[in-house]
Amino acid sequence: MDNDALLPASTVRVSRTADGVALYFPPLRMPEVALPLAAFGVIAAALPGFTAAALLPAALADTTGLMSAVLIAAFMAPFAIFGVIFVFLAVYMMCNALCVRIHPGGIDTTRTIFGLAVRRRHIARSELSALEPEISTRHQSLFSSEAVYQLVARDAARTKRVIVGETLKGEALMERVKALIETVNRDP
């Protein structure tokens, strides 16, 4: 499988094991999506601070100024909350990694954040019915016309959904990774 060299190492790293393939989707895969999200979050979180600083002299002057400052602060507080949420989401997008091990028995995945395993999933080969591409909405960029895909392994009852590939920019890359996974899971 010399097509492994065609896969971009910044998106996915492929290594052969004795009984299959291991895919590693490293951190920092899509900074062009996460960094603008973080910048928006910082701006949204800072707006209430600037507003409070501008209203502080009036709020300290009399009760009318205090009442208007409280009302405006209540209106601006959700901006700060959403800003902090966007910053945390951007940090998650930048710092998470996905390890996928495809072997004759099935597929094992491990999601890590800052190198710590936070979620492990398994789908047995006997349960696996489909490997479906999906366009991942959270990884789309306004500055790129190319779709970003994720690959999802599903069981026949469609109760299990295991992400086995993500941040695959473009249909060609998604098809190469999908073909790589399917070659390991074929009957010998």
C-alpha positions as CSV (number, residue, x, y, z in Angstrom):
1,M,0.0,0.0,0.0
2,D,2.3,2.7,-1.2
3,N,-0.6,5.2,-1.2
4,D,0.2,5.9,2.4
5,A,2.9,8.3,1.3
6,L,0.2,10.3,-0.5
7,L,-1.6,11.1,2.7
8,P,-0.7,14.4,4.3
9,A,1.1,13.8,7.6
10,S,-0.4,17.0,9.1
11,T,-3.9,15.4,8.8
12,V,-3.3,11.7,9.2
13,R,-0.3,9.5,9.9
14,V,-0.5,5.9,8.8
15,S,1.5,3.1,10.4
16,R,1.3,-0.6,9.6
17,T,0.9,-3.1,12.4
18,A,1.3,-6.9,12.4
19,D,-2.4,-7.4,11.9
20,G,-3.7,-4.1,10.4
21,V,-3.3,-0.4,10.2
22,A,-3.1,2.4,12.7
23,L,-4.2,5.9,11.8
24,Y,-3.2,8.9,13.9
25,F,-5.0,12.2,13.5
26,P,-2.7,14.5,15.4
27,P,-3.5,17.8,17.2
28,L,-3.3,21.1,15.4
29,R,-4.9,19.6,12.3
30,M,-7.1,22.6,11.2
31,P,-5.8,25.8,12.7
32,E,-7.5,27.8,9.9
33,V,-10.8,26.9,11.5
34,A,-10.0,27.0,15.2
35,L,-8.0,30.2,15.3
36,P,-10.8,32.5,13.9
37,L,-13.2,30.8,16.3
38,A,-10.9,31.6,19.2
39,A,-10.5,35.2,18.0
40,F,-14.2,35.7,17.8
41,G,-14.6,34.2,21.3
42,V,-12.0,36.5,22.7
43,I,-13.7,39.6,21.1
44,A,-17.1,38.4,22.3
45,A,-15.8,37.9,25.8
46,A,-14.0,41.2,25.9
47,L,-17.0,43.4,24.8
48,P,-18.7,43.3,28.2
49,G,-15.5,44.4,29.9
50,F,-15.1,47.4,27.6
51,T,-18.8,48.2,28.1
52,A,-18.4,48.0,31.9
53,A,-15.3,50.2,31.8
54,A,-17.2,52.9,29.8
55,L,-20.2,52.8,32.1
56,L,-18.4,52.7,35.4
57,P,-18.1,56.5,35.8
58,A,-21.8,56.9,35.2
59,A,-22.7,54.0,37.4
60,L,-20.8,55.5,40.3
61,A,-22.3,59.0,39.9
62,D,-26.0,58.3,40.7
63,T,-28.7,55.6,40.9
64,T,-29.9,56.2,37.4
65,G,-26.4,55.5,36.0
66,L,-26.2,52.4,38.2
67,M,-29.5,51.1,36.9
68,S,-28.6,51.6,33.3
69,A,-25.2,50.0,33.9
70,V,-26.9,46.9,35.4
71,L,-29.4,46.6,32.6
72,I,-26.7,46.9,29.9
73,A,-24.5,44.4,31.8
74,A,-27.4,41.9,31.9
75,F,-27.7,42.3,28.1
76,M,-23.9,41.9,27.5
77,A,-23.3,39.0,29.9
78,P,-24.4,36.3,27.4
79,F,-21.8,37.6,24.9
80,A,-19.1,36.9,27.5
81,I,-20.5,33.5,28.2
82,F,-20.6,32.5,24.5
83,G,-17.2,34.0,24.0
84,V,-15.7,31.8,26.6
85,I,-17.5,28.8,25.2
86,F,-16.1,29.6,21.7
87,V,-12.5,29.9,23.1
88,F,-12.9,26.5,24.9
89,L,-14.2,24.9,21.7
90,A,-11.3,26.3,19.7
91,V,-8.8,24.9,22.3
92,Y,-10.5,21.5,22.0
93,M,-10.4,21.6,18.2
94,M,-6.6,22.4,18.4
95,C,-5.6,20.0,21.1
96,N,-7.6,16.8,20.5
97,A,-6.2,13.8,18.6
98,L,-7.8,10.6,17.3
99,C,-6.0,7.3,17.3
100,V,-7.7,4.6,15.1
101,R,-6.5,1.0,15.0
102,I,-8.0,-1.2,12.3
103,H,-7.5,-4.9,12.6
104,P,-9.3,-8.1,11.5
105,G,-11.3,-8.1,14.7
106,G,-12.7,-4.6,14.2
107,I,-11.9,-1.0,14.8
108,D,-10.7,0.6,18.0
109,T,-10.6,4.4,18.5
110,T,-9.1,6.5,21.3
111,R,-9.8,10.3,21.5
112,T,-7.1,12.2,23.4
113,I,-6.9,15.7,24.7
114,F,-3.5,17.0,25.7
115,G,-2.3,13.4,25.4
116,L,-4.9,12.0,27.9
117,A,-7.4,9.4,26.7
118,V,-10.9,10.8,27.2
119,R,-12.9,8.3,25.1
120,R,-12.4,4.9,23.8
121,R,-14.8,3.2,21.2
122,H,-14.8,-0.2,19.6
123,I,-16.9,-1.7,16.8
124,A,-16.4,-5.4,16.1
125,R,-15.9,-6.5,12.5
126,S,-19.0,-8.6,12.8
127,E,-21.1,-5.5,13.7
128,L,-19.6,-3.3,11.1
129,S,-22.1,-2.7,8.2
130,A,-21.1,0.6,6.7
131,L,-18.3,3.1,6.5
132,E,-20.0,6.4,5.6
133,P,-18.5,9.8,4.8
134,E,-20.1,12.8,6.3
135,I,-19.4,16.5,5.8
136,S,-18.2,17.8,9.2
137,T,-19.8,21.2,9.8
138,R,-17.6,22.2,12.6
139,H,-14.5,22.0,10.5
140,Q,-15.7,24.0,7.5
141,S,-13.9,27.2,6.7
142,L,-15.2,30.3,5.0
143,F,-11.9,30.7,3.2
144,S,-11.9,27.3,1.5
145,S,-14.4,25.8,-1.0
146,E,-13.2,22.3,-0.3
147,A,-15.5,20.2,2.0
148,V,-14.0,18.6,5.1
149,Y,-15.1,15.1,5.7
150,Q,-15.2,12.6,8.6
151,L,-15.6,8.9,8.2
152,V,-18.1,7.1,10.4
153,A,-18.3,3.3,11.0
154,R,-21.9,2.1,11.7
155,D,-23.4,-1.1,12.8
156,A,-26.4,-2.8,11.0
157,A,-28.9,-1.6,13.6
158,R,-27.4,1.9,13.3
159,T,-27.1,2.2,17.1
160,K,-23.3,2.5,17.1
161,R,-21.6,5.5,15.5
162,V,-17.8,5.5,15.7
163,I,-15.7,8.2,14.0
164,V,-12.8,6.5,12.3
165,G,-11.5,9.5,10.3
166,E,-11.8,13.2,10.6
167,T,-10.6,16.5,9.2
168,L,-10.2,14.9,5.8
169,K,-10.0,17.9,3.5
170,G,-11.5,17.1,0.1
171,E,-13.2,14.1,-1.3
172,A,-10.1,12.6,-2.8
173,L,-8.3,12.4,0.6
174,M,-11.5,11.0,2.2
175,E,-11.8,8.3,-0.5
176,R,-8.1,7.3,0.0
177,V,-8.5,6.9,3.8
178,K,-11.8,5.1,3.3
179,A,-10.2,2.6,0.9
180,L,-7.3,2.1,3.3
181,I,-9.7,1.2,6.1
182,E,-11.8,-1.1,3.9
183,T,-8.8,-3.1,2.7
184,V,-8.0,-4.1,6.3
185,N,-11.6,-5.1,7.0
186,R,-12.1,-7.2,3.9
187,D,-12.3,-11.0,4.2
188,P,-8.9,-12.6,3.8
